[in-house]
Amino acid sequence: MTRRLVVIGGDAGGMSAAAQARRRTSSDELEVVAFERGEYTSYSACGIPYFVGGAVNDVDTLIARSPEAHRANGIDVRLETEVVAIDVDARTVTARGRASGAQTIEPFDDLMIATGSTPVRPDLPGIDARGVHGVQHLGDGIDLRADLAAVGDRPERAVVVGGGYVGLELAEALHDRGRAVTIVESSTQPMDTLDPDMGALVADAIRGLGIELITDTRVEGFDVDDGGRVRAVVAGDRTIECNLVVLGLGVTPSVELARDAGVRIGPSGGIATDARMATSVAGVWAAGDCVESHHRVSNRPVTIALGTHANKQGRVAGINITGGDARFGGVIGTAVTKICAHEIARTGLNEQEAVDAGFGIATATIESTTRAGYFPGATPVTVKVVADATDGRLLGAQIVGREGAAKRIDVLATAIWNEMTVEEIQQLDLGYAPPFSPVWDPVLVAARKAAAAPTR
Ligand SMILES: Cc1cc2nc3c(=O)[nH]c(=O)nc-3n(C[C@H](O)[C@H](O)[C@H](O)COP(=O)(O)OP(=O)(O)OC[C@H]3O[C@@H](n4cnc5c(N)ncnc54)[C@H](O)[C@@H]3O)c2cc1C
């Protein structure tokens, strides 16, 4: 008998699972139906800032696999159709056409929940004014770029609310479009997943670009003109005149459907799964921004909304749904971003996170260059490492620098994943030639210094 897999959510987590399941089974064995409330499937939200900024101009290139391509592969994609309820006893979902409002009851044998996350959008006066943009799905990026073009002859200031990586990437996009840009951040520094000393380097870099950075300040509302368009952001004692606002205030896992169906939600707020991406309900699986993951260093459940995790988790779920046995290995919080020429990276735990997780720590921060000091194009790079004071195991690392800086984090992420000590890391046989690094790569120097660092 043909079994039926229903997928909720047509992007990274959901379609990775659907594609993997499809690849491993014939249509006679398994029918795969994917519900997506939007108009796109398998799109790169990660590419939106570069589409808005103009580095990428063809929006279709941000779509890894269109609905038609999925259908040609044997996946029944239902666009603009929202799943509004799950009944785990009857093993059905209720799907509603967004335009028609018509509802259908859809049976499943296995259910894949990949509903993603919901951007934080505080209930502030004026937040629904025209010109105030959230950026989550591809349509948001298209709207923002169109709005930028529409107000092009009135290139006033743009304000980015939130100094996390999405905020920084959108600030770069607006800066590249010739806007004067202000970033308003409620904490003491941008990129607050970095330690304050590394965050301060990012703050200097932002200000060095001519982008105004206001920290320790909450946005209280938005002034709106008679036409219903934003004309200023009210933040602390400032009223910042602008005609465009981008919100980058973070996200929360979209778990309402799962919670209402009785699927267990974990302590960090995401859907709880095991390493096979199975939820608390047999035959119900979940992946992506909506789930919580095991942090391999802190040993705690965390929700970290990244495409890297969503793709891997979806693949694991798809294999297991079709009788395989794959495991998701957990996360260590590796992330890279950039603002203009400045690159930022982090992995593992920062100082505070390490202390909160119960570690005694030794830290080291070094300054070096991305290439041999004499080689044209060499630029400064700062590397910070956090190690376990008792055995020297690397717990975390952060890097701020220019071209060639950020992806060095992958060496340190690999070391953390494999529980290497800073003594071992300083021995690593890494590649060297003057155009690529000094003879002692900055990550080796940082590990060497940490090995000799006093403990705390
Ligand atoms: C601007 C931006 C830049 C980013 N940059 C990076 C980056 O550089 N690196 C990185 O690793 N990550 C990045 N991310 C994060 C990454 O895009 C997400 O982690 C990833 O898309 C999560 O995939 P997902 O499938 O879990 O959720 P989503 O991509 O959010 O997909 C969930 C889908 O489910 C649909 N849906 C939700 N509920 C329902 C329902 N009830 N019925 C039907 N459909 C439903 C939604 O419409 C959506 O299409 C970025 C995100 C943004 C917004």
PDBQT file of the ligand as one rigid body, heavy atoms in Angstrom, charges set to zero:
ROOT
HETATM    1  C1  LIG A 501      17.928  37.687   5.890  1.00  0.00    +0.000 C 
HETATM    2  C2  LIG A 501      18.361  36.331   6.344  1.00  0.00    +0.000 A 
HETATM    3  C3  LIG A 501      19.672  35.920   6.163  1.00  0.00    +0.000 A 
HETATM    4  C4  LIG A 501      20.076  34.655   6.586  1.00  0.00    +0.000 A 
HETATM    5  N1  LIG A 501      21.379  34.291   6.410  1.00  0.00    +0.000 NA
HETATM    6  C5  LIG A 501      21.793  33.063   6.804  1.00  0.00    +0.000 A 
HETATM    7  C6  LIG A 501      23.128  32.651   6.587  1.00  0.00    +0.000 A 
HETATM    8  O1  LIG A 501      23.947  33.403   6.026  1.00  0.00    +0.000 OA
HETATM    9  N2  LIG A 501      23.492  31.417   7.008  1.00  0.00    +0.000 N 
HETATM   10  C7  LIG A 501      22.603  30.550   7.607  1.00  0.00    +0.000 A 
HETATM   11  O2  LIG A 501      22.976  29.412   7.948  1.00  0.00    +0.000 OA
HETATM   12  N3  LIG A 501      21.316  30.930   7.811  1.00  0.00    +0.000 NA
HETATM   13  C8  LIG A 501      20.898  32.150   7.429  1.00  0.00    +0.000 A 
HETATM   14  N4  LIG A 501      19.593  32.528   7.620  1.00  0.00    +0.000 N 
HETATM   15  C9  LIG A 501      18.679  31.613   8.319  1.00  0.00    +0.000 C 
HETATM   16  C10 LIG A 501      18.076  30.593   7.365  1.00  0.00    +0.000 C 
HETATM   17  O3  LIG A 501      17.496  31.233   6.275  1.00  0.00    +0.000 OA
HETATM   18  C11 LIG A 501      17.049  29.774   8.124  1.00  0.00    +0.000 C 
HETATM   19  O4  LIG A 501      17.674  29.191   9.233  1.00  0.00    +0.000 OA
HETATM   20  C12 LIG A 501      16.455  28.692   7.246  1.00  0.00    +0.000 C 
HETATM   21  O5  LIG A 501      15.762  29.238   6.163  1.00  0.00    +0.000 OA
HETATM   22  C13 LIG A 501      15.515  27.829   8.079  1.00  0.00    +0.000 C 
HETATM   23  O6  LIG A 501      14.872  26.903   7.260  1.00  0.00    +0.000 OA
HETATM   24  P1  LIG A 501      13.474  26.307   7.698  1.00  0.00    +0.000 P 
HETATM   25  O7  LIG A 501      13.051  25.406   6.584  1.00  0.00    +0.000 OA
HETATM   26  O8  LIG A 501      13.563  25.759   9.050  1.00  0.00    +0.000 OA
HETATM   27  O9  LIG A 501      12.515  27.556   7.831  1.00  0.00    +0.000 OA
HETATM   28  P2  LIG A 501      12.057  28.627   6.736  1.00  0.00    +0.000 P 
HETATM   29  O10 LIG A 501      13.126  28.862   5.742  1.00  0.00    +0.000 OA
HETATM   30  O11 LIG A 501      11.514  29.784   7.478  1.00  0.00    +0.000 OA
HETATM   31  O12 LIG A 501      10.877  27.868   6.008  1.00  0.00    +0.000 OA
HETATM   32  C14 LIG A 501       9.683  27.555   6.663  1.00  0.00    +0.000 C 
HETATM   33  C15 LIG A 501       8.603  27.583   5.610  1.00  0.00    +0.000 C 
HETATM   34  O13 LIG A 501       7.411  27.084   6.187  1.00  0.00    +0.000 OA
HETATM   35  C16 LIG A 501       6.320  27.825   5.693  1.00  0.00    +0.000 C 
HETATM   36  N5  LIG A 501       5.264  27.654   6.688  1.00  0.00    +0.000 N 
HETATM   37  C17 LIG A 501       5.282  27.977   8.005  1.00  0.00    +0.000 A 
HETATM   38  N6  LIG A 501       4.147  27.608   8.600  1.00  0.00    +0.000 NA
HETATM   39  C18 LIG A 501       3.385  27.034   7.652  1.00  0.00    +0.000 A 
HETATM   40  C19 LIG A 501       2.089  26.431   7.669  1.00  0.00    +0.000 A 
HETATM   41  N7  LIG A 501       1.371  26.376   8.790  1.00  0.00    +0.000 N 
HETATM   42  N8  LIG A 501       1.608  25.927   6.513  1.00  0.00    +0.000 NA
HETATM   43  C20 LIG A 501       2.345  25.987   5.361  1.00  0.00    +0.000 A 
HETATM   44  N9  LIG A 501       3.575  26.544   5.294  1.00  0.00    +0.000 NA
HETATM   45  C21 LIG A 501       4.085  27.037   6.430  1.00  0.00    +0.000 A 
HETATM   46  C22 LIG A 501       6.842  29.243   5.596  1.00  0.00    +0.000 C 
HETATM   47  O14 LIG A 501       6.113  30.012   4.662  1.00  0.00    +0.000 OA
HETATM   48  C23 LIG A 501       8.285  28.987   5.129  1.00  0.00    +0.000 C 
HETATM   49  O15 LIG A 501       8.429  29.049   3.717  1.00  0.00    +0.000 OA
HETATM   50  C24 LIG A 501      19.146  33.785   7.205  1.00  0.00    +0.000 A 
HETATM   51  C25 LIG A 501      17.819  34.193   7.383  1.00  0.00    +0.000 A 
HETATM   52  C26 LIG A 501      17.426  35.444   6.957  1.00  0.00    +0.000 A 
HETATM   53  C27 LIG A 501      15.998  35.874   7.164  1.00  0.00    +0.000 C 
ENDROOT
TORSDOF 0
